[in-house]
């Protein structure tokens, strides 16, 4: 068996993973990411939401970078 096998039909995609190559934690991380993607698509955010997110991150970094980088 290969580490990863993907099969798809008209209505679904089936992914089979070999347990020798992937831990349960790694698989759960990927599934959580996919779940977040589903929720984001359902929320139907407007395009400017990404710009707002970048502004929030930039402002946070300006306020907190001294905690990580000595000036």
C-alpha positions as CSV (number, residue, x, y, z in Angstrom):
1,X,0.0,0.0,0.0
2,X,1.2,3.5,-0.7
3,X,1.3,6.1,2.0
4,X,-1.6,8.0,0.5
5,X,-4.4,6.9,-1.9
6,X,-7.1,9.1,-3.3
7,X,-10.3,7.8,-4.9
8,X,-13.1,9.9,-6.1
9,X,-16.5,9.4,-7.6
10,X,-19.4,11.7,-8.6
11,X,-20.3,12.7,-5.0
12,X,-17.2,12.2,-2.8
13,X,-13.5,11.9,-2.4
14,X,-12.1,9.1,-0.3
15,X,-8.6,9.4,1.1
16,X,-6.8,6.4,2.6
17,X,-3.7,6.9,4.7
18,X,-1.2,4.2,5.7
19,X,-0.9,4.3,9.5
20,X,2.8,3.7,9.2
21,X,3.3,7.1,7.7
22,X,0.8,9.3,9.6
23,X,0.1,9.7,13.3
24,X,-3.4,10.3,14.5
25,X,-2.4,13.8,15.6
26,X,-1.2,14.7,12.1
27,X,-4.4,13.4,10.6
28,X,-6.5,15.4,13.1
29,X,-4.6,18.6,12.3
30,X,-5.4,18.2,8.6
31,X,-9.0,17.4,9.3
32,X,-9.3,20.5,11.6
33,X,-7.8,22.6,8.8
34,X,-10.3,21.3,6.3
35,X,-13.2,21.9,8.8
36,X,-12.1,25.5,9.2
37,X,-12.1,25.9,5.4
38,X,-15.6,24.5,5.2
39,X,-16.8,26.9,7.9
40,X,-15.1,29.9,6.2
41,X,-16.8,29.0,2.9
42,X,-20.2,28.7,4.7
43,X,-19.6,32.1,6.3
44,X,-19.3,33.7,2.9
45,X,-17.0,36.5,4.0
46,X,-16.6,39.5,1.9
47,X,-13.3,40.0,0.1
48,X,-12.1,42.7,2.4
49,X,-12.0,40.3,5.4
50,X,-8.5,39.1,4.4
51,X,-7.2,42.7,4.4
52,X,-8.8,43.2,7.9
53,X,-7.1,40.1,9.1
54,X,-3.7,41.3,7.8
55,X,-4.2,44.7,9.6
56,X,-5.0,42.9,12.9
57,X,-1.9,40.7,12.6
58,X,0.3,43.8,11.7
59,X,-1.1,45.8,14.6
60,X,-0.6,42.8,17.0
61,X,3.0,42.4,15.8
62,X,3.7,46.1,16.3
63,X,2.4,46.0,19.8
64,X,4.1,42.7,20.8
65,X,7.3,42.3,18.8
66,X,9.4,43.5,21.7
67,X,8.4,40.3,23.5
68,X,10.2,38.2,20.8
69,X,12.9,40.4,19.4
70,X,15.3,42.5,21.5
71,X,15.6,46.0,20.1
